[in-house]
């Protein structure tokens, strides 16, 4: 095996764009999507399964808005961006906040850090403090700001089985997110990521025209890896895996496709993606295994299955229509919708826009 193959660094589980680029890790270039998101609609929501690259995408957006231009050398965005205008970025990560108190304390702490940078606010509540900060951020750089919220739904997921605590979490959201509506004149781009969609939450009732990136055909491959990207970026690892297993290259690609491909996030059945977490680990280890499924499931999944045992034998080939996919809230009573958004089910057939979609289990 050549020295070049053995020294390549794969970004196993890495979520920092800066660390990947400065550390010399293999990076699959998604920066054309970054530019499109940053310069498209003002309010954006991306729903994708856990460990599918949402945090890395958020990190890349942050570096772009901060004009960390050196990190983007040689990437697609260099041919798209001409101005490279810096913006004040407000970055939040809701993962790990499992109660209303922890979420409120987290928001208070993050706002305090930004107040140390931009100046203290005389306001006391979360919404008005955030509004003041966005205004000061725009005035400081003379450009509208960017707001990035990663895993916005994590506290909602963790408390969905606990009605009292869930309502408290919703109250915290209602005390914070209306700032995005009141401060829309200060904002260039709002980008939220999550696993599930809670449409009736105040975030979406107060924001105008939230762009659901996850269901748009042009963003079907924004997270995850396509077959073409795998061949283009990981050929040394593919060759090594072929040698380890004694397979032809074609057999290796077929085995990886059978194990990790098949995720579809739009009506275009041709646009499938591989699970990036499993694929990178498999190529790094030269071993085909269930990395994603073994990495820790969603707490919400266990609660749902326990709550709705009747779904156990009826998930195969279950039907969800487009209205359900686009508008319905996840709840303990809707196991198929959660399983689709969380990555356990995928499209297997596309009919007319008004007919139901069929689903099948994703094996990984």
C-alpha positions as a Markdown table, in Angstrom:
| # | Residue | x | y | z |
|---|---|---|---|---|
| 1 | Unk | 0.0 | 0.0 | 0.0 |
| 2 | Unk | 1.4 | 3.4 | -1.0 |
| 3 | Unk | 2.4 | 6.0 | 1.6 |
| 4 | Unk | -0.1 | 8.4 | 0.1 |
| 5 | Unk | -3.0 | 6.1 | 1.0 |
| 6 | Unk | -1.9 | 5.5 | 4.6 |
| 7 | Unk | -1.5 | 9.2 | 5.5 |
| 8 | Unk | -4.8 | 10.6 | 4.3 |
| 9 | Unk | -6.9 | 11.9 | 7.1 |
| 10 | Unk | -10.6 | 11.3 | 7.0 |
| 11 | Unk | -12.9 | 13.6 | 9.1 |
| 12 | Unk | -14.5 | 10.9 | 11.2 |
| 13 | Unk | -17.2 | 12.7 | 13.2 |
| 14 | Unk | -15.6 | 16.2 | 12.8 |
| 15 | Unk | -18.0 | 19.1 | 12.7 |
| 16 | Unk | -15.7 | 22.1 | 12.5 |
| 17 | Unk | -15.0 | 23.4 | 9.0 |
| 18 | Unk | -11.9 | 25.2 | 10.3 |
| 19 | Unk | -10.4 | 22.1 | 11.9 |
| 20 | Unk | -11.0 | 20.0 | 8.8 |
| 21 | Unk | -9.4 | 22.6 | 6.5 |
| 22 | Unk | -6.5 | 23.5 | 8.7 |
| 23 | Unk | -5.9 | 19.9 | 9.7 |
| 24 | Unk | -5.5 | 18.6 | 6.2 |
| 25 | Unk | -8.5 | 16.3 | 6.3 |
| 26 | Unk | -10.3 | 15.2 | 3.2 |
| 27 | Unk | -13.2 | 17.6 | 2.6 |
| 28 | Unk | -16.0 | 17.0 | 0.1 |
| 29 | Unk | -16.7 | 20.4 | -1.4 |
| 30 | Unk | -20.2 | 21.6 | -0.5 |
| 31 | Unk | -19.4 | 25.3 | -0.6 |
| 32 | Unk | -21.6 | 26.0 | -3.6 |
| 33 | Unk | -24.5 | 25.1 | -1.4 |
| 34 | Unk | -23.1 | 27.4 | 1.3 |
| 35 | Unk | -23.1 | 30.3 | -1.1 |
| 36 | Unk | -26.6 | 29.6 | -2.3 |
| 37 | Unk | -28.0 | 29.5 | 1.2 |
| 38 | Unk | -26.2 | 32.6 | 2.3 |
| 39 | Unk | -27.3 | 34.6 | -0.7 |
| 40 | Unk | -30.8 | 33.1 | -1.1 |
| 41 | Unk | -33.9 | 33.5 | 1.1 |
| 42 | Unk | -33.6 | 35.3 | 4.4 |
| 43 | Unk | -35.1 | 32.6 | 6.7 |
| 44 | Unk | -34.0 | 29.0 | 6.2 |
| 45 | Unk | -34.7 | 25.7 | 7.9 |
| 46 | Unk | -32.8 | 22.5 | 7.0 |
| 47 | Unk | -34.2 | 19.2 | 8.4 |
| 48 | Unk | -31.8 | 16.2 | 8.1 |
| 49 | Unk | -31.2 | 13.1 | 10.3 |
| 50 | Unk | -28.7 | 13.1 | 13.1 |
| 51 | Unk | -25.0 | 13.0 | 12.1 |
| 52 | Unk | -25.7 | 13.9 | 8.5 |
| 53 | Unk | -23.4 | 17.0 | 8.3 |
| 54 | Unk | -25.8 | 19.7 | 9.6 |
| 55 | Unk | -23.3 | 21.0 | 12.1 |
| 56 | Unk | -20.4 | 21.0 | 9.6 |
| 57 | Unk | -22.6 | 23.0 | 7.2 |
| 58 | Unk | -23.5 | 25.5 | 9.9 |
| 59 | Unk | -19.8 | 25.8 | 10.8 |
| 60 | Unk | -18.9 | 26.4 | 7.1 |
| 61 | Unk | -21.6 | 29.1 | 6.9 |
| 62 | Unk | -20.1 | 30.8 | 10.0 |
| 63 | Unk | -16.7 | 30.8 | 8.5 |
| 64 | Unk | -18.1 | 32.2 | 5.2 |
| 65 | Unk | -19.9 | 35.1 | 7.0 |
| 66 | Unk | -16.8 | 35.8 | 9.0 |
| 67 | Unk | -14.8 | 36.0 | 5.8 |
| 68 | Unk | -12.3 | 33.3 | 6.8 |
| 69 | Unk | -11.3 | 33.4 | 3.2 |
| 70 | Unk | -8.1 | 31.4 | 3.6 |
| 71 | Unk | -10.1 | 28.3 | 4.6 |
| 72 | Unk | -12.0 | 28.4 | 1.3 |
| 73 | Unk | -9.0 | 28.4 | -1.1 |
| 74 | Unk | -9.4 | 26.0 | -3.9 |
| 75 | Unk | -13.1 | 25.4 | -3.2 |
| 76 | Unk | -16.2 | 26.1 | -5.4 |
| 77 | Unk | -17.2 | 29.2 | -3.5 |
| 78 | Unk | -14.2 | 31.1 | -4.7 |
| 79 | Unk | -15.7 | 31.2 | -8.1 |
| 80 | Unk | -19.1 | 32.3 | -6.9 |
| 81 | Unk | -18.3 | 35.0 | -4.3 |
| 82 | Unk | -16.9 | 38.4 | -5.4 |
| 83 | Unk | -17.5 | 40.7 | -2.5 |
| 84 | Unk | -16.6 | 38.7 | 0.6 |
| 85 | Unk | -18.4 | 41.1 | 2.9 |
| 86 | Unk | -17.9 | 40.3 | 6.6 |
| 87 | Unk | -21.0 | 40.1 | 8.9 |
| 88 | Unk | -21.6 | 39.7 | 12.6 |
| 89 | Unk | -22.5 | 36.1 | 13.2 |
| 90 | Unk | -24.8 | 35.0 | 16.1 |
| 91 | Unk | -24.2 | 31.3 | 16.5 |
| 92 | Unk | -26.3 | 29.0 | 18.8 |
| 93 | Unk | -26.2 | 25.3 | 19.3 |
| 94 | Unk | -29.2 | 23.9 | 21.2 |
| 95 | Unk | -27.9 | 20.3 | 21.5 |
| 96 | Unk | -27.4 | 19.2 | 25.1 |
| 97 | Unk | -30.1 | 21.4 | 26.5 |
| 98 | Unk | -32.7 | 18.9 | 27.8 |
| 99 | Unk | -34.8 | 21.2 | 30.1 |
| 100 | Unk | -36.3 | 24.6 | 30.0 |
| 101 | Unk | -33.9 | 25.8 | 32.7 |
| 102 | Unk | -30.8 | 24.6 | 30.9 |
| 103 | Unk | -32.0 | 26.1 | 27.6 |
| 104 | Unk | -32.7 | 29.5 | 29.3 |
| 105 | Unk | -29.3 | 29.5 | 31.0 |
| 106 | Unk | -27.6 | 28.6 | 27.8 |
| 107 | Unk | -29.3 | 31.4 | 25.9 |
| 108 | Unk | -28.5 | 33.9 | 28.7 |
| 109 | Unk | -24.8 | 32.8 | 28.6 |
| 110 | Unk | -24.5 | 33.1 | 24.8 |
| 111 | Unk | -26.1 | 36.5 | 24.8 |
| 112 | Unk | -23.9 | 37.6 | 27.6 |
| 113 | Unk | -20.8 | 36.6 | 25.6 |
| 114 | Unk | -22.0 | 38.6 | 22.6 |
| 115 | Unk | -22.8 | 41.6 | 24.9 |
| 116 | Unk | -19.2 | 41.5 | 26.1 |
| 117 | Unk | -18.2 | 41.9 | 22.5 |
| 118 | Unk | -20.8 | 44.4 | 21.3 |
| 119 | Unk | -21.9 | 46.2 | 24.5 |
| 120 | Unk | -24.3 | 45.5 | 27.3 |
| 121 | Unk | -28.0 | 45.9 | 26.8 |
| 122 | Unk | -30.3 | 47.7 | 29.2 |
| 123 | Unk | -33.1 | 45.2 | 28.4 |
| 124 | Unk | -33.8 | 42.2 | 30.6 |
| 125 | Unk | -35.7 | 39.7 | 28.6 |
| 126 | Unk | -34.1 | 37.3 | 26.0 |
| 127 | Unk | -36.0 | 38.7 | 23.0 |
| 128 | Unk | -35.1 | 42.4 | 23.6 |
| 129 | Unk | -31.5 | 41.6 | 24.5 |
| 130 | Unk | -31.1 | 39.6 | 21.3 |
| 131 | Unk | -32.8 | 42.4 | 19.3 |
| 132 | Unk | -30.4 | 45.0 | 20.7 |
| 133 | Unk | -27.4 | 42.8 | 19.8 |
| 134 | Unk | -28.5 | 42.3 | 16.2 |
| 135 | Unk | -28.9 | 46.0 | 15.9 |
| 136 | Unk | -25.4 | 46.7 | 17.4 |
| 137 | Unk | -23.9 | 44.0 | 15.2 |
| 138 | Unk | -25.2 | 45.5 | 12.1 |
| 139 | Unk | -24.1 | 49.0 | 13.1 |
| 140 | Unk | -20.6 | 47.8 | 14.0 |
| 141 | Unk | -19.9 | 46.1 | 10.6 |
| 142 | Unk | -22.3 | 48.2 | 8.6 |
| 143 | Unk | -24.0 | 45.1 | 7.2 |
| 144 | Unk | -26.9 | 42.9 | 8.2 |
| 145 | Unk | -26.1 | 40.1 | 10.5 |
| 146 | Unk | -26.3 | 36.3 | 10.2 |
| 147 | Unk | -28.1 | 34.1 | 12.7 |
| 148 | Unk | -27.2 | 30.4 | 12.9 |
| 149 | Unk | -29.1 | 28.0 | 15.1 |
| 150 | Unk | -27.9 | 24.4 | 15.1 |
| 151 | Unk | -30.1 | 21.6 | 16.4 |
| 152 | Unk | -32.9 | 24.0 | 17.2 |
| 153 | Unk | -35.3 | 21.1 | 18.0 |
| 154 | Unk | -33.1 | 19.2 | 20.5 |
| 155 | Unk | -34.8 | 20.5 | 23.7 |
| 156 | Unk | -38.2 | 19.9 | 22.1 |
| 157 | Unk | -37.3 | 16.4 | 21.2 |
| 158 | Unk | -36.0 | 15.6 | 24.7 |
| 159 | Unk | -39.1 | 16.8 | 26.4 |
| 160 | Unk | -41.8 | 15.7 | 24.0 |
| 161 | Unk | -42.7 | 12.8 | 26.3 |
| 162 | Unk | -43.0 | 15.1 | 29.3 |
| 163 | Unk | -45.9 | 17.5 | 28.7 |
| 164 | Unk | -45.2 | 19.9 | 31.5 |
| 165 | Unk | -41.5 | 20.3 | 30.7 |
| 166 | Unk | -42.2 | 20.5 | 27.0 |
| 167 | Unk | -44.6 | 23.4 | 27.6 |
| 168 | Unk | -41.9 | 25.1 | 29.6 |
| 169 | Unk | -39.4 | 24.7 | 26.8 |
| 170 | Unk | -41.9 | 26.1 | 24.3 |
| 171 | Unk | -42.2 | 29.1 | 26.6 |
| 172 | Unk | -38.5 | 29.7 | 26.4 |
| 173 | Unk | -38.6 | 29.5 | 22.6 |
| 174 | Unk | -41.5 | 32.0 | 22.6 |
| 175 | Unk | -39.4 | 34.4 | 24.8 |
| 176 | Unk | -36.5 | 34.3 | 22.4 |
| 177 | Unk | -37.3 | 33.6 | 18.7 |
| 178 | Unk | -39.7 | 36.5 | 18.1 |
| 179 | Unk | -36.6 | 38.6 | 17.9 |
| 180 | Unk | -36.0 | 37.1 | 14.5 |
| 181 | Unk | -39.3 | 38.7 | 13.3 |
| 182 | Unk | -38.8 | 42.0 | 15.0 |
| 183 | Unk | -35.2 | 42.3 | 13.9 |
| 184 | Unk | -35.7 | 41.2 | 10.3 |
| 185 | Unk | -34.3 | 44.5 | 9.0 |
| 186 | Unk | -31.1 | 43.7 | 10.8 |
| 187 | Unk | -30.7 | 40.2 | 9.3 |
| 188 | Unk | -29.1 | 39.0 | 6.1 |
| 189 | Unk | -29.6 | 35.3 | 6.7 |
| 190 | Unk | -31.2 | 33.1 | 9.3 |
| 191 | Unk | -30.3 | 29.4 | 9.1 |
| 192 | Unk | -31.7 | 26.8 | 11.5 |
| 193 | Unk | -31.0 | 23.0 | 11.5 |
| 194 | Unk | -32.8 | 20.2 | 13.1 |
| 195 | Unk | -33.9 | 16.6 | 12.9 |
| 196 | Unk | -37.6 | 17.2 | 13.2 |
| 197 | Unk | -40.0 | 20.0 | 12.3 |
| 198 | Unk | -42.3 | 21.6 | 14.9 |
| 199 | Unk | -44.3 | 23.8 | 12.5 |
| 200 | Unk | -46.7 | 25.3 | 15.1 |
| 201 | Unk | -43.9 | 26.6 | 17.3 |
| 202 | Unk | -43.6 | 30.4 | 17.6 |
| 203 | Unk | -40.5 | 30.4 | 15.4 |
| 204 | Unk | -42.4 | 29.6 | 12.3 |
| 205 | Unk | -45.6 | 31.5 | 13.1 |
| 206 | Unk | -43.6 | 34.7 | 13.6 |
| 207 | Unk | -41.2 | 34.4 | 10.7 |
| 208 | Unk | -42.4 | 35.3 | 7.2 |
| 209 | Unk | -41.7 | 32.9 | 4.4 |
| 210 | Unk | -39.5 | 30.3 | 6.0 |
| 211 | Unk | -37.7 | 28.4 | 3.2 |
| 212 | Unk | -37.8 | 24.7 | 3.9 |
| 213 | Unk | -34.5 | 23.8 | 2.3 |
| 214 | Unk | -34.8 | 20.1 | 3.2 |
| 215 | Unk | -37.5 | 19.4 | 0.7 |
| 216 | Unk | -36.3 | 21.4 | -2.2 |
| 217 | Unk | -34.8 | 19.5 | -5.1 |
| 218 | Unk | -31.8 | 21.8 | -5.5 |
| 219 | Unk | -30.8 | 21.1 | -1.9 |
| 220 | Unk | -31.4 | 17.3 | -2.0 |
| 221 | Unk | -27.7 | 16.6 | -1.7 |
| 222 | Unk | -26.6 | 19.4 | 0.5 |
| 223 | Unk | -25.9 | 16.9 | 3.3 |
| 224 | Unk | -24.8 | 13.4 | 2.7 |
| 225 | Unk | -22.6 | 12.1 | -0.1 |
| 226 | Unk | -23.5 | 11.3 | -3.7 |
| 227 | Unk | -22.0 | 8.3 | -5.6 |
| 228 | Unk | -20.1 | 10.8 | -7.8 |
| 229 | Unk | -18.6 | 12.6 | -4.7 |
| 230 | Unk | -17.5 | 9.3 | -3.2 |
| 231 | Unk | -15.6 | 8.3 | -6.4 |
| 232 | Unk | -14.1 | 11.7 | -6.8 |
| 233 | Unk | -12.9 | 12.2 | -3.2 |
| 234 | Unk | -12.2 | 8.7 | -1.8 |
| 235 | Unk | -10.7 | 6.6 | -4.5 |
| 236 | Unk | -7.6 | 5.7 | -2.4 |
| 237 | Unk | -9.8 | 4.4 | 0.4 |
| 238 | Unk | -12.0 | 2.6 | -2.0 |
| 239 | Unk | -9.0 | 0.8 | -3.5 |
| 240 | Unk | -7.7 | -0.1 | 0.0 |
| 241 | Unk | -11.1 | -1.5 | 1.0 |
| 242 | Unk | -11.2 | -3.5 | -2.2 |
| 243 | Unk | -7.8 | -5.0 | -1.3 |
| 244 | Unk | -8.7 | -5.7 | 2.3 |
| 245 | Unk | -11.9 | -7.6 | 1.2 |
| 246 | Unk | -10.5 | -9.1 | -2.0 |
| 247 | Unk | -13.2 | -7.4 | -4.0 |
| 248 | Unk | -13.2 | -5.7 | -7.3 |
| 249 | Unk | -13.7 | -1.9 | -7.2 |
| 250 | Unk | -17.1 | -2.4 | -8.7 |
| 251 | Unk | -18.0 | -4.9 | -5.9 |
| 252 | Unk | -16.8 | -2.5 | -3.2 |
| 253 | Unk | -18.9 | 0.3 | -4.6 |
| 254 | Unk | -21.9 | -2.0 | -4.8 |
| 255 | Unk | -21.5 | -3.2 | -1.2 |
| 256 | Unk | -21.2 | 0.5 | 0.0 |
| 257 | Unk | -24.3 | 1.4 | -2.0 |
| 258 | Unk | -26.3 | -1.5 | -0.6 |
| 259 | Unk | -25.3 | -0.6 | 3.0 |
| 260 | Unk | -25.3 | 3.2 | 3.1 |
| 261 | Unk | -27.1 | 4.7 | 0.0 |
| 262 | Unk | -30.8 | 5.2 | -0.5 |
| 263 | Unk | -31.6 | 8.4 | 1.4 |
| 264 | Unk | -33.9 | 10.6 | -0.6 |
| 265 | Unk | -35.0 | 14.0 | 0.6 |
| 266 | Unk | -36.9 | 15.4 | -2.4 |
| 267 | Unk | -39.3 | 14.1 | -5.0 |
| 268 | Unk | -36.5 | 13.6 | -7.4 |
| 269 | Unk | -35.9 | 9.8 | -7.1 |
| 270 | Unk | -32.5 | 10.1 | -8.9 |
| 271 | Unk | -31.0 | 12.3 | -6.1 |
| 272 | Unk | -30.0 | 9.8 | -3.5 |
| 273 | Unk | -27.2 | 10.3 | -0.9 |
| 274 | Unk | -25.1 | 8.0 | 1.2 |
| 275 | Unk | -25.1 | 8.3 | 5.0 |
| 276 | Unk | -21.9 | 10.4 | 5.4 |
| 277 | Unk | -21.1 | 9.3 | 9.0 |
| 278 | Unk | -21.2 | 5.6 | 8.2 |
| 279 | Unk | -19.5 | 6.0 | 4.8 |
| 280 | Unk | -16.5 | 8.0 | 6.2 |
| 281 | Unk | -16.0 | 5.5 | 9.1 |
| 282 | Unk | -16.3 | 2.5 | 6.8 |
| 283 | Unk | -13.7 | 3.9 | 4.4 |
| 284 | Unk | -11.4 | 5.0 | 7.2 |
| 285 | Unk | -11.6 | 1.5 | 8.8 |
| 286 | Unk | -11.8 | -0.4 | 5.5 |
| 287 | Unk | -14.7 | -2.2 | 7.1 |
| 288 | Unk | -18.4 | -2.3 | 6.3 |
| 289 | Unk | -20.5 | -2.0 | 9.4 |
| 290 | Unk | -23.6 | -0.3 | 10.9 |
| 291 | Unk | -21.7 | 2.8 | 12.2 |
| 292 | Unk | -24.7 | 5.2 | 12.2 |
| 293 | Unk | -27.2 | 2.8 | 13.8 |
| 294 | Unk | -24.6 | 1.8 | 16.4 |
| 295 | Unk | -23.6 | 5.3 | 17.3 |
| 296 | Unk | -26.6 | 6.0 | 19.6 |
| 297 | Unk | -30.2 | 6.3 | 18.7 |
| 298 | Unk | -32.7 | 9.1 | 19.4 |
| 299 | Unk | -34.3 | 9.2 | 22.8 |
| 300 | Unk | -37.4 | 10.3 | 21.0 |
| 301 | Unk | -37.5 | 7.1 | 18.9 |
| 302 | Unk | -37.7 | 4.8 | 22.0 |
| 303 | Unk | -40.4 | 6.9 | 23.5 |
| 304 | Unk | -42.4 | 6.8 | 20.3 |
| 305 | Unk | -42.1 | 3.1 | 19.8 |
| 306 | Unk | -43.1 | 2.5 | 23.4 |
| 307 | Unk | -46.1 | 4.9 | 23.0 |
| 308 | Unk | -47.3 | 3.4 | 19.7 |
| 309 | Unk | -46.5 | -0.3 | 19.7 |
| 310 | Unk | -49.1 | -0.9 | 17.0 |
| 311 | Unk | -46.7 | 0.5 | 14.4 |
| 312 | Unk | -44.2 | -2.2 | 14.8 |
| 313 | Unk | -45.6 | -4.5 | 12.1 |
| 314 | Unk | -47.0 | -1.8 | 9.8 |
| 315 | Unk | -44.0 | 0.5 | 8.9 |
| 316 | Unk | -43.0 | -1.4 | 5.8 |
| 317 | Unk | -44.6 | 0.3 | 2.8 |
| 318 | Unk | -46.4 | 2.9 | 5.0 |
| 319 | Unk | -47.9 | 5.9 | 3.2 |
| 320 | Unk | -47.4 | 9.6 | 3.9 |
| 321 | Unk | -48.9 | 12.3 | 1.6 |
| 322 | Unk | -47.1 | 15.5 | 0.7 |
| 323 | Unk | -49.3 | 17.7 | 3.0 |
| 324 | Unk | -48.2 | 15.6 | 6.0 |
| 325 | Unk | -44.5 | 15.8 | 5.0 |
| 326 | Unk | -44.6 | 19.6 | 4.5 |
| 327 | Unk | -47.0 | 20.8 | 7.2 |
| 328 | Unk | -47.4 | 18.4 | 10.0 |
| 329 | Unk | -45.8 | 18.5 | 13.4 |
| 330 | Unk | -44.0 | 15.6 | 14.9 |
| 331 | Unk | -45.8 | 14.1 | 17.8 |
| 332 | Unk | -45.8 | 10.9 | 19.9 |
| 333 | Unk | -48.8 | 9.7 | 17.8 |
| 334 | Unk | -47.0 | 10.0 | 14.4 |
| 335 | Unk | -44.3 | 7.5 | 14.3 |
| 336 | Unk | -43.9 | 7.3 | 10.5 |
| 337 | Unk | -43.4 | 11.1 | 10.1 |
| 338 | Unk | -40.7 | 11.1 | 12.8 |
| 339 | Unk | -39.0 | 8.0 | 11.3 |
| 340 | Unk | -38.8 | 9.7 | 7.9 |
| 341 | Unk | -37.4 | 13.0 | 9.3 |
| 342 | Unk | -35.0 | 11.1 | 11.5 |
| 343 | Unk | -33.6 | 9.1 | 8.6 |
| 344 | Unk | -35.1 | 5.6 | 9.4 |
| 345 | Unk | -37.5 | 5.7 | 6.4 |
| 346 | Unk | -36.9 | 6.9 | 2.9 |
| 347 | Unk | -38.9 | 7.5 | -0.3 |
| 348 | Unk | -39.1 | 4.4 | -2.5 |
| 349 | Unk | -41.5 | 5.7 | -5.2 |
| 350 | Unk | -42.6 | 9.0 | -6.6 |
| 351 | Unk | -46.1 | 9.5 | -8.1 |
| 352 | Unk | -47.9 | 12.7 | -8.8 |
| 353 | Unk | -47.5 | 15.7 | -6.5 |
| 354 | Unk | -50.9 | 15.0 | -4.9 |
| 355 | Unk | -50.6 | 11.2 | -4.4 |
| 356 | Unk | -49.0 | 9.5 | -1.4 |
| 357 | Unk | -45.4 | 8.7 | -1.3 |
| 358 | Unk | -44.3 | 5.2 | -0.3 |
| 359 | Unk | -41.6 | 4.5 | 2.2 |
| 360 | Unk | -39.3 | 1.7 | 3.1 |
| 361 | Unk | -36.8 | 1.1 | 5.9 |
| 362 | Unk | -33.2 | 2.5 | 5.4 |
| 363 | Unk | -30.7 | -0.2 | 6.2 |
| 364 | Unk | -27.4 | 1.0 | 7.6 |
